[in-house]
Amino acid sequence: MKNPNYYRQIIQTLGRLQKAYPTYNMGRHISTALDEYSDVWGVSDREFLYAIQKYEIELNIDGPHIDDEEIEEIIKDGMNLDSMFEEEEY
């Protein structure tokens, strides 16, 4: 019986993620997938595959998130909440 090639499966999963979410860079995928691991140096290929596949499933369930420009706009609006409320007062 052949051993599974976890490395190849990881690369294939990253390929699917790049195709499905082209605005997300690889670092974002890897960082988010391994967020629960405190020591990524000790993560085996098998664990990495599990984490990246779990992340892929979660992304597919959640759907695409807002992009960085929208996040910046939300932060900018949040910093100006006081002025927004002042304009509405009579």
Residue pairs with C-beta under 8 A, 6 or more apart in sequence:
4 46
6 44
6 45
6 46
6 48
6 49
7 45
9 49
10 45
10 48
10 49
10 52
13 49
13 52
13 53
13 56
14 26
14 29
14 30
14 52
16 56
17 24
17 29
17 52
17 56
17 59
18 24
18 26
18 29
20 59
20 60
21 29
21 59
21 64
23 67
29 52
29 55
30 52
32 55
33 48
33 51
33 52
33 54
33 55
34 40
34 43
34 48
34 51
36 51
37 43
37 47
37 51
43 51
66 74
77 84
